[in-house]
Amino acid sequence: MIPAMVKREYEASYASAVTAASGGLGIIIPPSIPIVIFGISAMGLMAPPEAISLHGEFATVSIPKLFIAGVIPGFIMATTLILTNYYISKRRGYKGLMESWSLPDINTRCVGVYGRFSRHF
């Protein structure tokens, strides 16, 4: 992704920053394999007896609850990333593959891609 952005005259530092920042979204937004792996591995963990005596029994880890817990932070992170990149790209005069673009265009594409991968559409 970085070489393609540099080829389209984006700064290498900006292309690297966008790639690094967007890489964390896949871990947060469900369905996420790291969340499933964490949920499965955490089910087998036992709390130390000292912690149980001090704090009481610990609840078990629920994978569906982990998925629900990732939706709002993932949405906030994605929205912030989109708005920040929109602002920076407009200010620096970066162009996408189209002649002009706007926030509704970006939002439609993001919803469409997510909908296709999650089989909602």
C-alpha positions as CSV (number, residue, x, y, z in Angstrom):
1,M,0.0,0.0,0.0
2,I,2.8,2.4,0.8
3,P,4.5,2.1,-2.6
4,A,1.2,2.6,-4.4
5,M,0.6,5.8,-2.4
6,V,4.1,7.1,-3.0
7,K,3.7,6.4,-6.7
8,R,0.6,8.7,-6.6
9,E,2.7,11.4,-5.0
10,Y,1.8,11.0,-1.4
11,E,4.6,11.7,1.1
12,A,6.2,8.5,2.3
13,S,5.8,9.5,5.9
14,Y,2.1,10.1,5.4
15,A,1.6,6.8,3.6
16,S,3.4,5.0,6.4
17,A,1.4,6.7,9.1
18,V,-1.9,5.9,7.4
19,T,-1.0,2.3,6.9
20,A,0.2,1.9,10.5
21,A,-2.9,3.7,12.0
22,S,-5.3,1.6,9.9
23,G,-3.6,-1.6,10.8
24,G,-5.0,-1.6,14.3
25,L,-8.6,-1.4,13.1
26,G,-8.6,-5.1,12.1
27,I,-7.9,-6.2,15.6
28,I,-10.7,-4.1,17.2
29,I,-13.6,-4.3,14.7
30,P,-15.5,-7.6,14.9
31,P,-15.4,-10.2,13.6
32,S,-11.8,-10.3,14.7
33,I,-9.6,-13.4,14.9
34,P,-7.4,-11.9,17.7
35,I,-10.6,-11.3,19.8
36,V,-11.6,-15.0,19.3
37,I,-8.2,-16.2,20.2
38,F,-8.1,-14.1,23.3
39,G,-11.5,-15.3,24.3
40,I,-10.6,-18.9,23.9
41,S,-7.3,-18.6,25.7
42,A,-8.8,-16.5,28.6
43,M,-11.5,-19.2,29.2
44,G,-8.9,-21.6,30.5
45,L,-7.1,-19.1,32.8
46,M,-7.6,-19.5,36.5
47,A,-7.4,-16.5,38.9
48,P,-4.9,-16.8,41.7
49,P,-6.4,-17.8,45.1
50,E,-5.2,-14.5,46.6
51,A,-7.1,-12.5,44.0
52,I,-10.3,-14.6,44.5
53,S,-10.1,-14.1,48.3
54,L,-9.5,-10.4,47.9
55,H,-12.0,-9.6,45.1
56,G,-14.4,-12.6,45.0
57,E,-15.1,-14.8,42.0
58,F,-14.2,-13.6,38.6
59,A,-16.7,-13.8,35.7
60,T,-15.8,-15.9,32.6
61,V,-14.9,-14.4,29.3
62,S,-17.7,-14.2,26.7
63,I,-16.6,-14.0,23.1
64,P,-19.9,-12.4,21.9
65,K,-19.4,-9.8,24.7
66,L,-15.9,-9.1,23.5
67,F,-17.3,-8.6,20.0
68,I,-19.9,-6.1,21.3
69,A,-17.2,-4.4,23.3
70,G,-15.2,-3.8,20.1
71,V,-17.9,-2.2,18.0
72,I,-18.1,1.3,19.5
73,P,-14.3,1.8,19.9
74,G,-13.7,0.4,16.4
75,F,-16.4,2.8,15.0
76,I,-14.8,5.8,16.8
77,M,-11.3,4.8,15.6
78,A,-12.4,4.3,12.0
79,T,-14.4,7.6,12.0
80,T,-11.5,9.5,13.5
81,L,-9.1,8.0,10.9
82,I,-11.4,8.8,8.0
83,L,-12.0,12.4,9.1
84,T,-8.3,13.1,9.9
85,N,-7.2,11.7,6.5
86,Y,-9.9,13.6,4.7
87,Y,-8.8,16.9,6.4
88,I,-5.1,16.2,5.7
89,S,-5.7,15.1,2.1
90,K,-7.7,18.2,1.3
91,R,-5.2,20.5,2.9
92,R,-2.2,19.0,1.1
93,G,-4.0,18.6,-2.2
94,Y,-3.8,14.8,-2.3
95,K,-5.9,13.1,-5.0
96,G,-7.5,9.7,-4.9
97,L,-8.3,7.6,-7.9
98,M,-11.2,9.9,-8.8
99,E,-11.1,13.5,-9.8
100,S,-13.1,14.7,-6.8
101,W,-14.4,13.0,-3.7
102,S,-16.4,13.8,-0.6
103,L,-17.3,12.4,2.8
104,P,-20.5,10.8,1.5
105,D,-18.5,9.0,-1.2
106,I,-16.1,7.6,1.4
107,N,-18.9,6.6,3.8
108,T,-20.8,4.8,1.0
109,R,-17.7,2.9,0.0
110,C,-16.8,1.9,3.6
111,V,-20.3,0.7,4.3
112,G,-20.4,-1.2,1.0
113,V,-17.1,-2.9,1.6
114,Y,-17.9,-3.9,5.2
115,G,-21.4,-5.1,4.1
116,R,-20.0,-7.3,1.4
117,F,-17.3,-8.9,3.7
118,S,-19.8,-9.4,6.5
119,R,-22.4,-10.7,4.1
120,H,-25.0,-8.1,5.1
121,F,-25.6,-7.1,1.4
